[in-house]
Amino acid sequence: MISFTVSGAPVPQQRPRASVRKGSTKVRMYDPKKCVYAKSRVALMAKIAMRGGKPMTGPVSATIVFYMPCPKSAHRKRTPAKREWHTSVPDVDNLSKLILDGCNKIVFADDGQVAKLRAKKIRCAQGESARTEVTFTELPELEE
């Protein structure tokens, strides 16, 4: 089992951007800078959690909990005293995609190995900081 926490507001995986250099006909695809930075933070925390170990080779189960910050407008109206479900953007699947991409070739050989995924978004309570808690475990073989 591998567990780690990424501090800061969770970042969703955005669509790749495209550009064409002047005088060229080739299209260059790239990730937005915000996603590149967020993936590198996830990768760093995953490397620390792995402690130099080898990536998992079998099927993997991922449990991800996103603690979303309160919007600034909520502080004027009310600050939640307890945790609440976060039901607005960003989507939980885009948040999960960035985490899995950041752990690629570190925790597991390929993110296609993730056979089971549990993810949830929670709005932080008063005084709590935004973060992402991640746990990966190898799955046992299925019995017939």
Protein Blocks (a to p, Z undefined) as FASTA:
>chain_A
ZZdddedjddddddddddddehiabdcddddfklmmmmmmmmmmmmmmnnopacdfbdcd
ddddddddddfklmmmoccfbdcddfbdcdfklmmmmmmmmmgoklpmbfklpmbdcddd
ddddehiacdddddddddddddZZ
